[in-house]
Amino acid sequence: MPGLPRYHFAYVFERFPTFTQTFCVREVNELRRMGIRPLVFSIRDTSEESLEEHFPRELKELVHVLPPRNELVERVDEWKKQGALPKKAVLTLRHWGERGDKNRVYEAIYIGMKMREHRVCHAHSHFAGIGARCCYWLKNLYGSSFSFTGHANDLFEPTDFPVKLEDLMGEAAVVVTVSDYTATWLGERFSRQSNKIRRVYNGIDMLSFPFEARSGKPADQPLVVSVGRLIEKKGFDDLVRAVARLKEIYRSPFRVLIVGDGPMEQELEQLIEQLECGDRIQMAGSRNQSEIVEILAGSRIFALPCVTETGGGKDNLPTVIMEAMASGLPCVSTRLAGVPEMVIDGSTGLLTEERDPDAFAHALATLLADQERCRQMGMAGHERASRMFAKESTAGDLLNCLVAYGNLRFDAGLVLKFPAIIPCYVAQWFRRLARGLRNIGKGKFSGSQESTKMIS
């Protein structure tokens, strides 16, 4: 269609942009900087968040926010009356009835119509949740390919939705996940899909975190900082208990600052009072990104004693640890999920077993007593973050996955700019050819016709 931008693929977010998923913003912006043109959808409206000072206006203007539920249903009904919907969409609406998650069908129909309008035939989503389930329906209703990035609780915690994780794994063209730990975890549980699982780390903007070698005079009261939402899996209650123990075993002055808010705030304040460690630990509340960067720059150690929640949820690859490493801080954390892929015990920080406040206190005491070791670990952490987690590298890794496994539009200009992507396009073409031959062998043509219309 003349005049329309030639998008490479679509992003389907539940919420975008939003404070809690700044790594998604970094990913989108970095891909755009590389020359990728994503068609971005947000199922939820985030305009109630005060985003102006955190995200550029041009980013918000890029996002296509879906209409509210009633308006969405009316729009879909109108397309249905006009005969504009794929037959599968009409039949699904008719037979789905009042079963749960019907909103995902409506959302997929709406997004699919927009993707067809722009001739986009691959969608990517973050988290194995609402966005990914919407992408599942995009494939089933329109024949477009999709992928998703699995993170932590979206993988670890079971759900009762009609479209389950095994359905997403089976239908996705490629499944991206953010650590080697979850790549192995998924491969063991979904062995038939193990060949489509790829690890791509979340990316950070290294230049946003001023790095210093942190040499010089020891601070009168060295600062240990922890950042995160005040929820069970972050282990802040264990941090409070560790601070109470640290007072007994480390007699020199120190301060601990917890930055964040959440449902456990009152419980943590009561625990601090109960353990009589309020002279050492302070709850700082929520802070914006620039304030967090400043706090990290003035700290000696970063601490986050991640734990497995009662219901099985847990952190996987906490971005704040990457950010602390980028700032040149040694990190003290736990041997949980993907954390050991960031914090190399004895090199970029120290690790303890989860739910062991006493061991955590001794790890903190070890580093508080040795400023030179803190400096060396901070430098090693910064180097590791630069090498493995810089957004320029991780965005390129994601692009390679999407090109090789998804139906991304071919772009000669992109090939000239990034010649290393050529094998990925070749892999994509061979996969399309293999699918086409399999469909011919099975006498199936309808499943690929809709996708062909969207590409042509």
Buried (B, 14 or more C-beta within 10 A) or exposed (E): EEEEEEBBBBBBBBBBBBBEBBBBBBBBBBBBEBEBBBBBBBBBEBEEBEBEEBBEEEBBEBBBBBBEEEEBBEBBEEBBEEEEBBEBBBEBBEEBEEEEBBBBBBBBBBBBBBBBEBBBBBBBBBBBBBBBBBBBBBBBBBBBBBBBBBBBBBBBBEEEBEBBBEBBBBBBBBBBBBBBBBBBBBBEEBEEBBEBBBBBBBBBBBEBBEBEEBEEEEBEEBBBBBBBBBBBBBBBBBBBBBBBBBBEEBEEEBBBBBBBBBEBBEBBEEBBEEBEBEEBBBBBEEBEEEEBBEBBBEBBBBBBBBBBBEEEBBBBBBBBBBBBBBBBBBBBBBEBBBBBBBBBEEEBBBBBEBBBBBBBBBBBBBBBEEBEBBBBBBBBBBBBBBEBBBBEBBBBBBBBBBBBBBBBBEBEEBBEEBEEBEEBBEBBEEBBEEBBEEBEEEEEEEBBEBBEBBBE
